[in-house]
């Protein structure tokens, strides 16, 4: 059985329904076409400033780690991690 991450809506320009769609798609990361995974990774790299931020955002987006936990693990300000999560949700393309 594949684990589904818990969904917590974020205050951003996307509707809750759009956020659920994005989360559901990301839960299927390994089954996404390579082109879509590449597009998501590029969006993460556009937002993150450096390797540490990229690692934190990847943890939140791809591995469903909470922003608070990612901030603690990467020793970043949790506000910055939440900000990156919002930016990602607003930038990521809904359709390939």
C-alpha positions as CSV (number, residue, x, y, z in Angstrom):
1,X,0.0,0.0,0.0
2,X,1.3,3.4,-0.9
3,X,1.4,6.0,1.8
4,X,-0.6,9.2,1.2
5,X,0.6,12.4,2.9
6,X,-1.6,14.4,5.1
7,X,-3.0,17.5,3.5
8,X,-2.8,20.9,5.2
9,X,-4.0,23.8,3.1
10,X,-1.7,26.8,2.8
11,X,-2.8,30.4,2.6
12,X,-1.9,31.4,-0.9
13,X,-3.3,32.4,-4.3
14,X,-4.3,28.7,-5.1
15,X,-7.7,27.4,-4.0
16,X,-7.8,24.4,-1.6
17,X,-9.0,22.2,-4.5
18,X,-6.0,23.2,-6.6
19,X,-3.7,22.6,-3.6
20,X,-5.2,19.1,-3.1
21,X,-4.6,18.4,-6.8
22,X,-1.0,19.4,-6.5
23,X,-0.5,17.3,-3.3
24,X,-2.1,14.3,-4.9
25,X,0.1,14.6,-8.0
26,X,3.3,15.0,-5.8
27,X,2.3,11.9,-3.8
28,X,2.7,10.0,-7.1
29,X,6.2,11.5,-7.7
30,X,7.8,8.2,-8.9
31,X,5.0,7.6,-11.4
32,X,5.1,11.1,-12.9
33,X,6.6,11.4,-16.4
34,X,10.2,12.5,-16.3
35,X,9.4,15.8,-18.1
36,X,6.9,16.7,-15.3
37,X,9.4,15.8,-12.5
38,X,12.0,17.9,-14.3
39,X,9.6,20.8,-14.4
40,X,8.8,20.5,-10.7
41,X,12.5,20.3,-9.9
42,X,13.2,23.4,-12.0
43,X,10.5,25.3,-10.1
44,X,12.1,24.3,-6.8
45,X,15.5,25.6,-8.1
46,X,13.9,28.9,-9.2
47,X,12.6,29.5,-5.7
48,X,15.4,28.2,-3.5
49,X,18.5,30.2,-2.8
50,X,21.2,27.6,-2.5
51,X,21.5,24.0,-1.7
52,X,20.2,24.1,1.8
53,X,17.0,25.9,0.8
54,X,16.6,23.5,-2.1
55,X,16.9,20.5,0.2
56,X,14.3,21.9,2.6
57,X,11.9,22.7,-0.2
58,X,12.3,19.3,-1.8
59,X,11.6,17.7,1.5
60,X,8.4,19.7,1.9
61,X,7.2,19.3,-1.7
62,X,8.4,15.9,-2.8
63,X,8.7,13.9,0.5
64,X,5.8,15.6,2.3
65,X,7.9,16.7,5.3
66,X,6.3,19.5,7.3
67,X,7.8,22.9,6.8
68,X,8.6,23.1,10.5
69,X,10.5,19.8,10.4
70,X,12.3,20.7,7.2
71,X,13.4,24.0,8.7
72,X,14.7,22.3,11.8
73,X,16.6,19.6,9.8
74,X,18.1,22.2,7.5
75,X,18.6,24.8,10.1
76,X,16.6,27.4,8.3
77,X,14.1,30.0,9.5
78,X,10.7,28.3,9.4
79,X,9.1,31.4,8.0
80,X,11.4,31.1,4.9
81,X,10.4,27.5,4.4
82,X,6.7,28.4,4.6
83,X,7.3,31.2,2.2
84,X,9.0,28.9,-0.3
85,X,6.2,26.4,0.0
86,X,3.7,29.2,-0.8
87,X,5.8,30.3,-3.8
88,X,6.0,26.8,-5.0
89,X,2.2,26.2,-4.8
90,X,1.6,29.5,-6.7
91,X,4.2,28.8,-9.4
92,X,3.9,25.1,-10.1
93,X,2.0,24.3,-13.3
94,X,-1.3,22.5,-12.8
95,X,-1.2,20.8,-16.2
96,X,1.8,19.5,-18.1
